[in-house]
Amino acid sequence: MTTKEIEKSALKLKPLEKIKLVDKLLISLDKPNPDIERLWLKEAESRVDAYEKGELKTSSYETVKKNTKRRKK
């Protein structure tokens, strides 16, 4: 399987599956503290779950950009 084929398949994954894949790829590049990594994965899964359940307040890119510009003034 080529890198392009892997990338194409990975982009079709659900958000939580992507997070888990990214986590495994990053771990393969660097040997982080397993306890911290486990906590971050738990936090990421919790945030994705909250987002998918509509429990997380979200903002559009345009709103974030506008608010960021306002804060810089």
Contacts in CASP RR format, 6 or more apart in sequence:
PFRMAT RR
TARGET T0000
AUTHOR 0000-0000-0000
METHOD contacts of the structure
MODEL  1
MTTKEIEKSALKLKPLEKIKLVDKLLISLDKPNPDIERLWLKEAESRVDA
YEKGELKTSSYETVKKNTKRRKK
10 18 0 8 1.000
10 21 0 8 1.000
13 21 0 8 1.000
15 48 0 8 1.000
15 51 0 8 1.000
15 52 0 8 1.000
16 45 0 8 1.000
16 48 0 8 1.000
16 49 0 8 1.000
19 41 0 8 1.000
19 44 0 8 1.000
19 45 0 8 1.000
19 48 0 8 1.000
20 41 0 8 1.000
23 37 0 8 1.000
23 40 0 8 1.000
23 41 0 8 1.000
23 44 0 8 1.000
26 32 0 8 1.000
27 37 0 8 1.000
47 56 0 8 1.000
50 56 0 8 1.000
51 58 0 8 1.000
59 67 0 8 1.000
END
